[in-house]
Amino acid sequence: MKPLISVIIPTYNHEKYIQETVESIVNQTYQNIELLCIDDGSKDLSFQILKILQKKYASRFVRFHVQTQENVGMCETMNRLIALCKGEYVYLIASDDKARPQCLELEEAFLSENPDYVLCVGNNEFINSKSEQCYITKDFTPVATVQEADFRNFVAFLEYHNKFSFQSDQFGRYDRLFNGNFIPNGYLIRREAYNKIGSFKKEAPLEDWWQMLQLSKYWKFKYINRILFSYRMHDTNTSWNREKMLMMTKKTFEYEKKHLLTIPDEELREEALLVKRMVLDYNKKHNIIN
């Protein structure tokens, strides 16, 4: 039998989209899945819809777990979801996005054959609030037609702004990620990696970037050049709140610099060690106490 994959869905106020998200996992060609959902104190009907879906699709999964809680935020919700996982791999999907049917099958196949890689991910298309395909401009504004767009998919946008090919060995390097997150959505991760990197931290509120930084210190990432995920663009995306994003980025970056210095040199991959030495030199030059 194929290894168990734990699909985790942190939910918050996505009653319009959660059914599509769950059904995108129901429709995966990969069969051995447990589905774990925590509703983080939604003020809409997200939890009630999850309970209905749990009853409808319980037989599809090895386990279909649904719970609700008082609102504690993404970091703590993610920690609780990871603690529930029993699978060999963990797959995160936001409660307004969708996975393509072959996503888990293709990503698991790569990781099972390449034990030195910790993460595998594909490209993302964009969809709007009506689940129609859309595109983006250089400033990440969604548009309805290709003629209006600068980019047809997320990786084209990310490659343009990061100035390297995701099919090169630069993908997933710590020194690249230190300057900002560029990992697309819909990634599969080895669960055992969380034993090494530890829990999500409120001091690092940009939890997806924080996670990528920790993983890239020790292991390699793989990009599959194929659309495997649908990322939804709508007016409640956190990425639209630029002031909040800047604050979260700054806090995460400052915490990561301090955290990096606590790790023994011999544990770090070469590019992470080079960044550590750069941070140490900068702190020494500016009389910053570690």
Summary of the structure (lengths in Angstrom):
residues: 290
radius of gyration: 19.0
end to end distance: 48.8
largest distance: 61.4
contacts: 926
relative contact order: 0.14
helix: 41%
strand: 21%
